[in-house]
Amino acid sequence: MLSRIKQLLLLCLYMAIFVINEMGIGGIRISDIPRVTLDPWVTYGYAGTIYLYTIRVLCVISLPLVISNIIGLLLFNTFKEKTPLKSSPLLGPLLCIRTVTRGDYPDMVAKNVERNIKTCLELGLDNFIVEVVTDKAINLKKDRHIRELVVPAQYKTKNGTLFKARALQYCLENGVNMLQSSDWIIHLDEETLLTKDSLTGDLNWGCSSKNGQEGVEGKPVIHIMYLDYHTKIFLKTPCLPPTPP
């Protein structure tokens, strides 16, 4: 309901700006003052008139984009309601939020871990763990929701994979993996932050019986955010892996 009200207010604001603009340029006349007419070829000369008309014609180039924007504003509600949580987060499976990093930016990783934990707690989650898999020790603070795994330098996978694939495979090794087949994993990059809406969508999908058995594939959505330590980074909304470990 609130989104509908916002959409109506947006339409009213757009119409008000449109009417005021038309009144300002003389498209809508509100007085009986006669129009001033002149011959531009005589007043400005041939060069001046051609220049002025060229400038006005250039404005038409953006007309298709303007029309598309207007149609989008008028026909589509851009103020979507927040994603509702379909079940209690306490009834969902264990959620492992796994971040893979080389460990070159420990401060950023530590701050993002704290932000992601705060987001989970604000949503009412308690059955979750943030797992950081790194090549270099970050020394995260001790917390029941935090687990830091340092990949040994001598560790090699069966197929000799490297980088992120190597770190992810290390998480699945016997003696390292602590998850059950019913648990769910959200894979994040080190610069990725969770949002309440994205986490709610993951929970809704994971708590459904069909999706909870088959897994889910998703492509992250990239957007830009400014963090409080004045660093501009690209963030991705999380996606769950196709299969649990």
N, C-alpha and C positions, 0 to 999 in steps of 0.2 A: 504493500500500500504506500509506504514511504517513497519507494522508487517512482511510483506513478505521479505522486505529488511533485517530486523533483523534476520529472519529465515535463509536466504541465508548466511549472515555473520557468523551465528552460525555454519552452515554446513561447511563453508570454514575453520573456526577455528578448528573444530573437525578433518577435513581431514588433516590439517597442523600438528596438534599434533600427529595424528596417523602415518603420514609419518616420522616425526622427531623421534618418539619413535621407529619405525621399523628400521630406519637407525642407531639409537643408540645401539640397541641390536643385530644388524647384520642381521635382517630379509631382509633388502634391502641393497644390496652391491653397493657402488659407487666407489670402487677402486679395483685394481687387486691384492691387498695384499693377499697372501694365508692364508687360515684358519689354526689356530693352533689346531691340533687334539691330543687328549690324551685318555688314557684308565682310566676312573674314578676309576675302581676297583683297579687298580695298584697305581694311584696317591693318592687317598684319603683313600683307604682301604674300607673294607666292611661296617663298622659302619658309616664312613663319607659319603660314597656314598648313603647308605640307608637314612641317615638323610637329605642330600641335595635333593634327589628325593622326599622325603616326603614333604619337604617344597614347592617344585614346584607343587606337586599334590594338595596341600591344596589351591593353588590359583584358581584351577578349580572349587572349591565349589561355588564361586561367579559368575561363568560364566553365569548361567541363568539370574541373575539380571543384569549383564552387557549387555547381549543381549537384554533384555527387554528395558533397558535405551537407547541403540543405536537405536532400532526400534522406540521408542517414539520420539527421537530427529530427526530422518530422515523422519518419515511419518506424524508427527503432528506438527502444528504450535503452539509453546508455547507462542508466543507473540501476544496475542489477542488484537484487537482494543478496545478502550474504548466504553462502552455502550452508544449509541446515545440517546439523549432525543427526543422522537417522537412528543412532543407537548410543547408549552410554559408552564413553571412552574406557570405562572401567571393565567393560565386558569384552573388549576387543583383544586380539592376540598381542603377544609381546612385540613391540615395535623397536627394531634396531635401526637407528639412524647412523649409517656408516659413511664416514668421510675419509677419502684417500688423499694423501698429501705427501710431498717430498720432504716437508718440514723446513722449507726455506723461510717461511713467514710464520713463525710460532705465535707472535702476538695477534695477528689477524685470525689464525685458527682458533686460538683460545677465546677471543672475543666472540667469534661466530658460534662457537660451542655454547657459550653462555647465553647468547641470544636465542639459539634454537631450543635450549632447555627452558628458558623463560616462556617461549611461545607454547611449548608442550604443556607446561604447568598452567598457563593461563587458559588453555583449552580444557583443562581438567584431566589431562593424561597423567598416569602414575606408572603404568606398566610399560616403560620404555627405557632405552639405554642409548646414549650417544657414543658410538665406537669410532675412534680416530686411528686409522692405520697409516703409519708414517715410516719413512726411511731413516729419519733423524728424530731423536727423542725431543719431545716438546715439553715434557714435564707438566702436564695438565694437573690442576688441583684434584685432590682426592674427593670423589663424590660417588654416591651409589648409582647415579645416572651417567657416569663417565667411565669409559674404558679406553685406555691407550695401548695400542699394539705397535711395537717397533719391529719392523721386518729385519731379520738378521742379514748382514751383508753377504754371508756365504750361502744364503738360501737360494735354491734353484728349483724351478718347477719341472715337471716331467717333460714338457715340450719346450723348455727353455724360453718361456715368455718373459717379457720385460715390462718395466714401468708399472702402470696401474693394474694390468692383468696379473702381474706377478704378485702385487700386494693383495689383490682380491683372492687369489688362489691361496695365499698364505693364511687368510682368515678361515679357509675351509679345511685346513689340515687338522688331523687328529691331535688332540691336546691343546689346540688353539681355539677351535670352534666351540662355542658354548650355547649355540642356538638349537632349537628343536625344529622339526619339519613343519610345525604349525606356526612358527614365528614368521614375521614379515620384516623385510629389509627395505629401507629407503636409502638409495645411493646418492650421495652428494659430492660435489667438488668442494675444495677448501674455501672457495669464495661464496658458496651458496648459503642463502638464508631461507629458513622455512617461514611460511605465512600461515595464519590461522585457516584461511580458505583452502589453500593447497593441502594442508594437513587434514582438514576435515574431509576433503575429497578422497584422500588416501584411506582414511579410516572408514568412510562409507563403502568404498570399494572392497577393502580388506575384510570388513565385517560381514559382507554378504556371503552366503554359503557357496554360491557358484564361483565367484571371483576368488574366494578364499582358498579354493582347491586348485584352480587353474593358473593363478598368477596373472600378472598384468604387465603389458608393455606400454611405455609412454615416452613421448618426445618432449624434453623440457622446453619451456617458453623463456626466452631470453629477454630481460629488461634491465634498465639502469637504475641504480639507487645510490644516494649519497649517504655514507655512514658518518657517525659523529666524529670520527677521527680524520675527516676531510679527505677520504680516499674514494675516488670514483672507480667503481668496479662493475663488472657484468655479473648478474645473478641469474640463477636458473631455478625455476620452481621444480620441486623434486618429482621423481617418478619411481615407481616400485620396480624391482627386477622381475624378469619373466618367471623365474623359478626360485623357491627358497633353497637355502643350503641343505 
